[in-house]
Amino acid sequence: MFFTYGANPISCVAANETLSIIKDDGYQAHAHELGQFVGSELARMKEKYPHLCEEVRGRGLMWGIELDPTFAAGIYGKRCALYGMGNAR
C-alpha cells in the first residue's frame, strides 16, 4: 500500500496521540491561564507607558503590541543605520 503524507496511518496515529497528550495533560488550559496573566501584565504596561504603547491585543499565548510609530521608528531606524540597512528597499 502507498499513502501520501496526509493519509499515512502512522502520521495519523502520531497526530492523535499528540492531541490526546495536549488534552489529557492540561496544556491547553495551562496556556489559557498563562495567557490571561500575560494579557493583564501587558495591559498594565500599556497603562504605565501610554506614550510608547498604543495597543495590546491577543489571545492565549499569542500577543501583539502596537508601539507608537514615532517611538518605534526611532528605535528601528537607529538599528537599521547601525547595521547598514538604511538604503534597503
CORRA-V534375 format. One record per residue. N is the residue number from 0. D_CENTER is the distance of its C-alpha to the mean C-alpha in Angstrom with 2 decimals. Layout:
# CORRA-V534375
n,d_center
N,D_CENTER
N,D_CENTER
This chain:
# CORRA-V534375
n,d_center
0,40.27
1,37.56
2,34.03
3,31.18
4,27.77
5,26.80
6,29.89
7,30.37
8,31.44
9,30.08
10,26.59
11,26.87
12,28.03
13,25.17
14,22.60
15,24.53
16,24.72
17,20.99
18,20.47
19,23.35
20,21.95
21,18.61
22,20.84
23,23.69
24,21.93
25,19.85
26,16.35
27,15.15
28,17.04
29,15.79
30,12.08
31,13.34
32,15.37
33,12.84
34,10.55
35,13.79
36,14.46
37,11.28
38,11.90
39,15.52
40,15.14
41,13.09
42,15.75
43,18.37
44,17.23
45,17.43
46,20.90
47,21.96
48,21.05
49,21.57
50,22.87
51,19.63
52,16.92
53,17.64
54,14.97
55,12.06
56,10.53
57,8.20
58,9.02
59,8.96
60,6.18
61,3.56
62,5.04
63,6.88
64,10.13
65,13.07
66,15.56
67,19.25
68,20.37
69,23.28
70,21.42
71,18.69
72,21.51
73,23.47
74,20.91
75,19.89
76,23.49
77,24.84
78,22.52
79,23.48
80,27.09
81,26.91
82,25.69
83,27.97
84,25.56
85,27.34
86,29.23
87,26.58
88,26.35
